[in-house]
Amino acid sequence: PTANAGGVGAPLNPTGTDRPHRATTLPRIEGRYQLIAKLGTGSVGEVWQATDESRDGVSVALKLFSPARGASIDEFKAEFRDLASLAHPNLVSIHDFGLVAGPMVTDSLAYYTMELVDGPDLRSAAAGASQERVCSLLVQLARALVFLHGRTGRPHLALKPENILVTDQSGEARVVLTDPGNPTEKLRSIHRGERTVLPYAAPETLSGFGAGPAADLYAFGVLAYELLTGERPLVGRTPETLKAAHLHHPPLRLRERVPTAPDELDTFIAACLRKDPQRRPASAAAFIEAVNRFTVPPFPLETHDTRRGRISSSFFGRRQELGTLLDAARAGFEPGALTHRFWIVRGEPGIGKGRLVAELKRAAQLEGVLVLEADLPSRDGRSLGPLAPLLRHRRSVLGDDHPALKGQIPHLDRLGSRGGDDGSDGDWDPVGLADVLVAGIRRPTVYVFRDVHRMDPVTLSVLEALARSLVPLGDLPSDTELPPIFVVLTVRDDLLQTTARQRLDSLVGTRTIRLRGLSVDDLRAMLVSAFGHNPLPEAKLLELERVTGGNPGDVQDVLHNLLEGGDLE
């Protein structure tokens, strides 16, 4: 994937506080992300292929930011905050944020990770394809733009083939729009004459005026024209002549290049390429409507997955609980603080435990906190399955000569390269393994353990030992202060075995948040966020709250079924 990144002017601080044991040719970011290869360079950083060593080497794309070019790190944070909650099959998914402070501002390192999309760009994927194939790819791109514009109200401003990738998903082509980041910085790059964006730049972006979603419709028209004809509608020998063409020259109509092109496509693309943004189509949905006039069966404006994403991207009714967790984490990071550092989020399925923890993770990361997540428990209940990647990661960070690993290496060797216990005999040492998780940590760190109700007994024993190690015992001398660690677990009580329930209930030094259903006001706000208005009459809204009990998962299921059945606009 190519992103709106830019060269990193300051030297990388690859490991933060915890340094990796194993030397590598390329740096490892915070002891976690091993850089593999540079994928692209843009206006505010670089995009790298990397592996997440805390998750057994899962591949990600990592976008590095540097303030050396004068861009604001606050803008970079806002970019991550805005994008991380967006869920759409045709938008690249955003994962984690990291901030490593250096001795000076210019030494600081910020980054975020995202899905690594394996596949060619849109131009390559559409080369030699039929009109029907090209239209089917562009329909997916149009859906992404409809969602992005509707959810954020802002343009993409870097709509070019290199930022649109096509990958295979269960035998079907999936179009993924990458680099949905900061439009302000993208506009700056256009004004600086960024050559790769210039062929798709709307006239208003070149004139120095502000740009809205209509600028993306112009770029969409250029893309569609190029893919259908093999040529761009406007060309120039130099950047200056190309800019002049965008500003002043009328392009040839599509049917002048491809006489057999449907009238609907010709009319839509001509409308997109109008110089006046007010005269362009109001939404990319107009492309799908145009294609459906000559396509059987028609393309749906939304699919099962896009509807799910539109509804699930909202976060409401949990601000108080989120604030409670954040305040507890901040307090726990203070040296010598007598506060609870081990929290359990409980509730029925669909109530929002995972979403609350996801919001906690993002908020903490934006404050410079390191967040490490255990794997979801495996269905076969292998011993230490959820902790295996984390323990291997901590071993690589500490090095085998660290005192905390004394006596633990045989246990860690038993974990194998992936998964949990390899089945060999011997007793585990939960206290020693808990020590591996906390040893040497000097930077504020949050551990996340999801679905504890499915965890094996050995993992539960390690969590018990971890909880005991984080209990304040009073006024401790400075050399025995608790590490800056905060732990949060999610649990479904209805699936807890009796023994596991008793063990969780008896954990020392823990606090619990039990999630309840959303209120009618919260549901109303959720609907307005998802649809731009409340599509339900008040009586129906009250009925929705009564039937679902305000459970967000159940509410989403009901809304999805109403949309599928055509009963909700």
N, C-alpha and C positions, 0 to 999 in steps of 0.2 A: 504493500500500500504506500502511496505517496501522500504526504500530509503537508499542511502549511507550516513546515518546520524551518529552522534557520540555523546557520552554522553556530556552533557553540564556541564563543570567543574565549571563555576561561577554561583552564585545565579541569578535567573531570575530577570530582572527589568520588571515586567509584564505590567506596565501601562505607562511608559515614563512620559511625563509632565502631561497629563490629567488622573486623577485616577477615576476608576469606583465608582459609588455610592453604588452599591450592592456588599456586601461581598460574596465571593465564596470560595469553598473548594480548587479549583485549580486556578492558576493565570489567569488573563486576560491580554493578550498581547496588550499593547498600548491602553487599554480601549476598544478594538475592538474584538479581537479573544479570545473567551473563550475556554480554553483547556478542553477537555472532557476525553480523554484516550490516553495513549501512544500506538502507533502502532508498533514501532520498534526502535532499537538503532544500530548505526553503527559506522563508523570511525570518522566522524566529527560532529555528532550531534544526535538529536532525531527527530523522526517523530510522530506527534500527530494528533489525530482527534480533530477538533475544530469547533466552530460555529462562523460565521462572524456576530457580533451583529449589524453592520452598514447596514446589508442586511437582517434583520429579521431572523437571526439565520441560514442562509444557511450553510450547512456542507462543510468543506474543510479539506484537509490534510495540516498540517503546519510543515515545516522542520526547526528546530532550529539549529543554528550553534554556536559553541563556539571556540574561538582561544586558549583555554586552552591546547589543544593537539598539538599545534605548527602549525596547518594548517593556511593558509593565508585567511584573510577575503576578500582580493582582488580576490582570486581564487573563493570564494563563490559568489561574485558579478559577476564575469565573467561567472560562471555557469548559474546563473539566466539570464544574458544578452543574452547568446547564446541560451538558451532553450525557453525563453518567446515568441519569435516570430515564433517558429515552430508550424505548424498546421497540424496534421495528426491524423486520427481517431484511429490509433493503438499506438499512443504515448500519455502518460498522459499530459494533458494541464496544463500549468503553469500560475498562476494568478498574485499575488502581492508580492512585496519585501518590507521588513521593516528593518530599521537600527536605533537602539536606543543606543546613546552614553552614556557610564557610566563615572564616574570620572577617571577611569583608563581603559586602553585598554582591560584588562581582564574582565572588568565589562560590556563591550559592548555586545549588543544582536543583532544578525542578523537572519533573517528568510525569507523564502518565502512560499507562499501558492500555492497549486495545487489542481487539481480535486481529490475528494475523490471517489475512484472506489469501488463500492459495488459488490462483487463477490468473488468466490474462486480463488486460484492460479491455474496455468496451470496444475500442477500435479494432483490436486484434480479434476479439470474439465475434465481431460482426463482419469481418472480412469475408467476402464471397457469399454471405448469407442471403437468403431470400428476403423479400419485403416483409413477409409474414414473421420471419424470425427476428428481423430488426425491430419490427413494431412490438413484438412480445417482450424484447429486452427493454425497449424504451418505456413500455407500460410500467414495468417494475421501477424504473427510475422516476417516472412520474408519481408513483405512489409514495416513494421516499420524499419527494419534494412536497407533496401535499401534506404529509405528516410533519416534516420539518418546519414548513411555513406555518402550519396550523398550531403546532405546539410552542414554537419559539417566537413567531412573528418576524423572523429575520431571514435574510437570504443566506445562501451558501457561499456564493461569490468566487468559487473556484471550480466551477462545473466544466471539466475537461476530461477527455477519455482516460488520461492517466490516473485520475482520481475516482474512476468508476471501474470496479473489478467484477469479473464474472467467474463464479466458482460452481462446482457441481455439488448439489445437495440431493441425495437419494435419487440420482439419475435425472434431476431437473436442474436447469440453469437458474442460478440465484444471482441477481445483480446486487452489488453492495456499493453504496456511495460512501467513500472515505473522506477524511478531512472536512468534517462538518464544523470546524472550529471557528475561531474569532473572526467575524466578518470585518471588523474595524482594521485589523492588521492586514487582512487580504486586500482591502481597499487601498491601504498604504502601498502594498506591493504592486498593485495595478498602476497607481500613480507614479511609482518608481520605474515603470516600464517592464514589469515581469513578462518575459517573452512567451512563456508557456501558457499564460492565461490570456494574453492579448487577443489571440484569434477568437476568443469566446466572450470578450468583454463588451458589456452593453454600453451604448453611447453615454448614458448618464454617469457611469463610473469613470469614463475617460474625460468627462468635462469638469471633473472636480466636484460634482454635486453628490449628495447622499444617494444611497442605493437601497432599494427594498426588494421584496421577492420578485418583482417584475424583471429585475436584472437577471435572475435565474431563468425566467421564461425566455428571455432573449438568447441566453447561452444554450438552453434546451433546443431552441429552434435551429441554432447553428449546428449543434450536435446531430440532430435528426437529419438535417439537410446533408451533412457530411457523410453520415452512415448510409443514406439512401442513394447518394449520387457518387460518392467517392471523392468529392471535392467540397471545399468550404464555399459558402455563398459570397464571401468577401475576402479578397486577398490583397497583399501589398508587398512590394519588393523590399521595403524597409519598415521598421516599426512605425515610423512617422506616416508613411503612405497607408499602412493598414489601419492606423488610428483614424486617419482622414476618411477612409472608406466606411468604417463603422459610424462615423459622425455624419457623413454627408451623402454617401453613394447608395442608391437603391440596388439591392441584390437581384439577380435573375430569379424568376419564380422557379419553384421545384419542377413544374411541368415543362418548362423550357429546357431543362436538363434531362428529365425522364418523362416523356410524353404519356407513358402509360400509368403514371402515378395517379392515385385516386384524387378527385377534386377536394375531398375532405382534408387530406394530408396537405395538399398544396395551399389551401385556404388557411389552415391552422398555422403552418410554418411561416407563411407570409405575415400573419398577424403577430406572431412572436417576434419577427424581425423588424417591426415598426420602430422608428427612432423615438417616438413618444411613448414612455412607459405606461402612460394612462390609457393608451389605445391597444395594449397587448391583452391577451387572455387573462382573466382574473386569477386563474389557478391552473396548475398542471393537470388537474382533473379534466380540463377541456380537451387534452390530447386523447385521453382514454375514450371520452365521448365521441370524438371525431373518428377514431379508429373503429369504434363499435358500429358506426354507420355502414361499414363495408366488411365487417368481420362476423362470421358465424362459427361457433357460438361467441357471444360478446365477452370481452374481458370484464370481470367485476371491478368496480372502483376499489373495493376492499376485499381482502381474503380473510380466511379464518385467522391466520397469524397476524395480519395487520390490525384487525379488530382487537385481538387480545392485547397487542402492544399499545394501542391507543387508550384502552381502558386502564391497563395496569401501570402506565407511566405516571399516574397521579399518586401523591403521598399526602394523605389528610388524616386528621384525627389522632395523630400520635406525636404531636409537637411536645406535649408535656412529658411523655415518657422519654422521648429523645433527649430533651433538656436534662432530665434526671440522670440519664446514663452519661451524658457528656460532662455534667458537673461532677459526678462521682469519679469519672476517669481523670479529670483535671486534678481533683483533690488527691487522688491516689498517686499521681505523679510527683507530688510534693514530697521532698525528703522528710522522713520521720512523721508523716501525717498519720493520725489515728483515724482511719476511715476504712470503709468496706471496699475491697478491690476485686471481689468475686461476685458476679451478678448472674441470675438465672431469669430468662424471659420465658414465661409459660403461657399456654393458651391452646385452644382447639385448632384443628387444621383450618388453614385459610384465614386465620385471624390477623395475620400480618407480622408474625415473629421474624421471619426472614427479611422482610422489607425494612422493618425497624432496625435490625442489625446492619443491613446494607447501608442505610442512611447514617447510622453511627460510624460505620467504617469510613464513609466518604468525608463526613465532617471531621473526624479525627485526623485523617490523612491530610486534609487541607490545613490543619494546624501543625503539621510536621511530625505527626505520630506515626510510628511504624506499625502496620497492622498485618498480622500473620494468621491465616485461617487453616484449620485442620481440614482434611478431606471429609466428605460425607461418609458415614459408616457404610461399609459394604453389606450386601444382603447375606453373605455367608458368615458374617460375624467373626472374621479372622482377628486374632489378637493384635491389638495396637494398629489395626488398619488405618483409622483416622489420623493417628499420630505419626505414622511411619515417615511420610515426606518431611514433616516438620523436624523430627528427630535427626533425620539424615542431613537436613539443611543446617541445623544447629551444630552437628558434628563438623561439617565442613567449615563453618564460621569459627568455631572454637579451636579446632585442630586436635589431633589425637593426644597431644601432650598436655592438654588442659587438665587441671586437677579434677574438674567435674566429670571428666570421662574416665577417670581411673576406676577400673572394675566394670565399666559400662560397655566397653568396646565389644566384648563377646555377645552381649545382649543386642547391641546395635547391628552387629554383623548378622544376627539371626533375622533381621527384618528383610533381608534380600534386597534386590535392586528396586523392586516396586511392591506395593501392597503391604501386608502385615507379616505376621509370624510365618516362617517357612515350614513350621511343623516340627522342628527339632525339639528335643526334650530339654528340661531345665526350668528353673523358676525365674520369673521376671523380678526386677527390683523397681517397684513403682516410685519409691522415694528417690532413688538415684536417677531415674528417668525424668522425674519432675525437676530435679536439680539441673539436668541438662537444658531444660526449657528456660530456666531463669538465670543460669550462670553467665556472668560477664555482661549482662544487659545494663547499659547505662543511659540509653536513650529511651524516652517514653514509648512503650510498646503495648499494643492491645492484642490479646489472643482471642480468636473467635472459634467456638466449637458448636456446630449446628447439629440438630437432631440427636441429642444425647440419649433420647429414649431408645435409639437403635444401637448404641455403643456396646462393645463387648466388655466383660467384667474387668479385664486387665486395663483397658483404657480408663474405665471408671476409677480404678484404683490409683492411676496416675493423676487423674483430676482431683481425687481426694487429697493426695499428697501435695498437689499444687495449691489447693485451697488452704491447707494448713501452713504452707510456707509463706503465704501472703497475709496471714493474720497478724496485726500489730499487737505487740506484747507490752506496750507501755513506752516509757522514755528509754529508748535504746541508745547505746553509744553510737557515734557516727559511723564507725566501721562495721556496724551490723544493721544499718538502715535497710529497710526493705527495698528491693529493686523497683524501678518505675514501671510496674506491670499492672495492667487491668485485664480482667478475664470476663467474657460474657458467653453464656450458654443459651441455647434454645431447646425447649422441651415440649413435647406433646404428652400431656398427662394421660390421655386415653390409651396410649400405647405403652406406657411404662409398666414393666413387670413389677410385682410387689417388692422384690428384693432391691431392684434398682431405685424404686421410689423411696424406700426407706433410707438407702444410702445417700440419695440426693437431699432428702429432708434433714438428714443429720450432718450435712456438711457444715463445718465451722466457719464463722466469719463471712457468711453469704447473705445477700439480699435478693429479693424476688420481685419482679414486675409481672403481674398477671394481666394480659390484654383482654379487653372486653369489646363488644360490638361498637361500631361507629354510630354517632347520633344522626338524626335526620338532617341537621345542619351540615354535618360532615359529608353525608351522602350527596346533599345538594351541591356542595362545593366540588365534590369529585366529578359530578356530572357536568358542571359548567366547565371544568378544566378539560374534560375529555371531549366534549362536543361543542364548546363555545357558548353553550346556553343549557338550560335545564329542559330536556325533552320530555319530562314526565309531569303531568298535572300533579298538584299537591296531594290529591287523594291517592294517586298511584305511587307517589314517593313514600307516603306513610305506609302503604301496603307493602312496598318493597322492604322497608325497614322491619315491618312486622314479620314477613315471611322469612327473611334472611337473618333476623336478629342483628343486623348491622355488620355481619361477618363480611369483610371485604372480598374474600374469595368467592363466597356465595353470591354476593352482589354482582361481581364480574361475570359469573356464570349466567345469571339471569339476564343481564344486559346483553351479553353475547348472544344468547338464544333469541332475544327480542330483535337484535340486529339481523341475525341469520334468517329469521322468519319474516323480515320486512315490516315488523311492527314498531320499529323505532327509527326515526329519521336521524 
